[in-house]
């Protein structure tokens, strides 16, 4: 057993236990995950994901192979397929089979062979080197036990010239609003989770995990350490979320 530890929300747990605990969270909430996203963000998560895809700009006129990690329900993948041309193909990868099953059901036969679903770990992708044009991860990187390994894997599977984009919760940067957001997060979201999914503890963890995630500048340094260049971040909605960008050059 490893003597390394990490955080699970505000708790300290053995490193090897975190993934199993995260899996239980998403097993519990998979069926109503997207509904809860709508309720928690008042629908803003849709605008944030649209902004992510607008930054990606999948081409209309040439082959484009995309990897969406921790995207089990397909919310980002479907947007990319709609924005791209007929030669755009998306692999949705998630460690949680329950989330992937929701995505498969939502996709149905709409996209045919343009989409596939893979159950795997972001820290060890079962994918070839230099095989994707772009990589996205939305609201998933903070749940990865070893973020540095996931970033290195993202770099490995991207082609030269490929782009990494990460949409993640961030730090509210408007005085006064930060206190309101804090109160809402800890007092409302877990209760909302209990009402909608029957599970308050999972949403308590999700709120705590947001607070433990590195500040934008610190996360940017991690992206650079993985090998990416031209690293930047863009705050949205007063810093509630940020989109982090890097290029494999």
C-alpha positions in Angstrom: 0.0 0.0 0.0 1.4 3.4 -1.0 2.2 5.9 1.8 1.3 8.8 -0.5 -1.9 10.7 0.2 -4.1 13.2 -1.6 -7.2 15.2 -1.0 -10.8 14.0 -1.6 -12.7 17.2 -1.1 -11.5 18.5 2.3 -10.5 15.0 3.5 -7.0 13.5 3.2 -7.0 10.0 1.8 -4.5 7.4 0.5 -3.7 8.2 -3.1 -4.8 4.8 -4.3 -8.2 5.3 -2.7 -9.2 8.5 -4.4 -10.2 7.1 -7.8 -12.5 4.5 -6.2 -14.2 7.2 -4.1 -14.6 9.5 -7.2 -16.1 6.5 -9.1 -18.7 6.1 -6.4 -19.6 9.8 -6.6 -20.3 9.6 -10.3 -22.0 6.1 -10.1 -24.4 7.7 -7.7 -25.2 10.8 -9.7 -24.8 9.6 -13.4 -28.5 9.4 -14.2 -29.2 13.0 -13.3 -25.8 14.5 -13.7 -26.8 16.8 -16.6 -30.0 17.9 -14.9 -28.0 18.8 -11.8 -25.6 20.8 -13.9 -28.5 22.8 -15.3 -29.9 23.4 -11.8 -26.6 24.2 -10.1 -25.5 26.7 -12.7 -28.9 28.0 -13.8 -28.1 26.7 -17.2 -24.7 28.6 -17.5 -22.8 25.4 -18.0 -24.3 25.2 -21.5 -22.9 28.6 -22.4 -19.5 27.7 -20.9 -19.4 24.5 -23.0 -20.4 26.4 -26.1 -17.6 28.8 -25.5 -15.2 25.9 -25.1 -16.3 24.5 -28.5 -16.1 28.0 -30.1 -12.5 28.2 -29.0 -11.8 24.7 -30.4 -13.3 25.6 -33.8 -13.4 22.0 -35.3 -13.0 22.3 -39.0 -15.8 21.8 -41.5 -13.7 20.6 -44.5 -11.1 18.1 -43.3 -10.6 15.1 -41.0 -10.4 16.1 -37.4 -9.9 13.5 -34.6 -10.9 14.7 -31.2 -10.6 13.2 -27.7 -13.0 14.3 -24.9 -11.8 13.0 -21.5 -14.1 12.7 -18.5 -17.0 13.4 -20.9 -19.1 10.3 -20.3 -22.5 11.8 -20.8 -21.5 13.2 -24.2 -22.4 16.8 -23.5 -19.2 18.3 -25.0 -18.7 15.6 -27.6 -22.1 16.2 -29.2 -21.4 19.9 -29.4 -18.1 19.2 -31.2 -19.7 16.9 -33.7 -22.4 19.4 -34.5 -19.8 22.2 -34.9 -17.4 20.2 -37.0 -17.8 18.8 -40.5 -18.7 15.2 -41.5 -15.0 14.1 -41.1 -15.0 15.1 -37.4 -14.8 12.1 -35.1 -14.9 12.2 -31.3 -13.7 9.6 -28.8 -15.4 10.0 -25.5 -13.3 8.6 -22.7 -14.3 8.3 -19.1 -13.3 6.0 -16.2 -16.9 5.6 -15.1 -19.0 3.1 -17.0 -22.3 4.5 -15.7 -21.5 7.9 -17.1 -20.5 6.4 -20.5 -23.8 4.4 -20.6 -25.7 7.7 -20.2 -23.7 9.1 -23.2 -24.3 6.0 -25.4 -28.0 6.2 -24.7 -28.1 10.0 -25.5 -26.1 9.5 -28.7 -28.3 6.7 -30.0 -27.6 6.3 -33.7 -27.4 10.0 -34.5 -23.7 10.2 -35.2 -23.0 6.6 -36.4 -19.2 5.9 -36.5 -18.3 9.5 -35.8 -18.4 8.8 -32.1 -17.1 6.1 -29.9 -17.0 5.6 -26.1 -14.0 4.2 -24.2 -13.8 3.3 -20.5 -10.3 4.2 -19.4 -8.2 6.2 -17.0 -7.1 9.7 -17.9 -3.7 9.0 -16.2 -3.0 6.0 -18.6 -4.7 6.4 -21.9 -5.0 3.2 -24.0 -4.4 5.4 -27.1 -1.5 5.8 -29.6 1.0 8.6 -29.5 0.3 11.6 -31.7 -3.2 10.4 -32.7 -5.5 13.3 -31.9 -5.9 16.8 -33.2 -7.3 18.1 -30.0 -8.1 17.1 -26.4 -10.8 18.6 -24.1 -11.7 17.9 -20.5 -14.6 19.7 -18.9 -15.1 19.7 -15.2 -13.1 16.5 -14.9 -9.4 17.3 -14.2 -9.9 18.2 -10.6 -11.2 14.6 -10.0 -8.1 13.0 -11.3 -5.8 11.8 -8.5 -2.6 12.5 -10.4 -3.3 15.6 -12.5 0.3 15.8 -13.7 0.1 12.3 -15.2 -3.2 13.2 -17.0 -1.6 16.3 -18.5 1.4 14.3 -19.7 -0.9 11.8 -21.3 -2.8 14.6 -23.0 0.4 15.8 -24.4 1.5 12.4 -25.5 -1.7 11.5 -27.5 -1.9 14.9 -29.3 -0.4 15.4 -32.7 2.2 18.2 -33.2 0.1 21.4 -33.5 -2.7 19.8 -31.4 -4.6 21.8 -28.8 -5.4 21.1 -25.2 -8.5 22.8 -23.7 -9.7 22.4 -20.1 -12.9 23.9 -18.8 -12.9 23.9 -15.0 -14.2 25.7 -12.0 -12.0 28.5 -10.9 -11.7 31.4 -8.4 -14.4 34.1 -8.3 -12.6 37.4 -8.7 -15.3 39.9 -7.9 -15.3 41.2 -4.3 -18.7 40.5 -2.6 -19.7 38.0 -5.2 -17.1 35.6 -3.9 -18.8 35.4 -0.5 -22.2 34.9 -2.1 -20.9 32.2 -4.3 -19.2 30.5 -1.3 -22.5 30.5 0.6 -24.4 29.2 -2.3 -22.0 26.4 -3.0 -21.9 25.0 0.5 -25.4 25.7 1.7 -27.5 25.2 -1.4 -25.8 22.7 -3.8 -25.6 19.7 -1.4 -29.2 20.2 -0.5 -30.2 20.4 -4.1 -28.2 17.2 -4.8 -30.2 15.5 -2.1 -33.5 16.6 -3.5 -32.7 15.7 -7.2 -30.4 12.6 -6.8 -31.0 11.5 -3.3 -27.3 12.1 -2.6 -26.0 15.2 -0.7 -22.6 13.7 0.1 -21.5 13.5 -3.5 -22.3 17.2 -4.1 -20.6 18.1 -0.9 -17.5 16.5 -2.3 -17.8 18.2 -5.6 -18.1 21.6 -3.9 -15.1 20.9 -1.7 -13.1 19.7 -4.8 -13.6 23.0 -6.5 -12.1 24.8 -3.5 -9.1 22.5 -3.5 -8.3 22.9 -7.2 -5.3 25.1 -8.0 -5.7 28.8 -8.8 -5.5 29.5 -12.6 -1.8 30.6 -12.5 -0.8 27.5 -10.6 -2.7 25.2 -13.0 -1.2 27.0 -16.0 2.3 26.1 -14.6 1.3 22.5 -14.4 0.1 22.6 -18.0 3.5 24.1 -19.0 5.4 21.5 -17.0 3.6 18.8 -19.1 5.2 20.3 -22.2 2.6 22.6 -23.6 3.4 26.0 -25.1 1.4 29.2 -25.5 -0.5 28.3 -22.3 -3.2 30.7 -21.3 -6.5 30.9 -19.4 -9.7 32.8 -19.9 -12.1 33.5 -17.0 -15.8 33.3 -17.5 -18.7 34.5 -15.4 -16.6 36.6 -13.0 -14.1 33.7 -12.6 -16.6 31.0 -11.6 -15.0 28.9 -14.3 -12.0 29.2 -16.6 -10.9 27.7 -19.9 -7.3 26.7 -19.9 -5.5 26.4 -23.3 -2.2 24.9 -24.4 -0.6 23.8 -27.6 1.7 20.9 -28.5 4.4 22.7 -30.6 
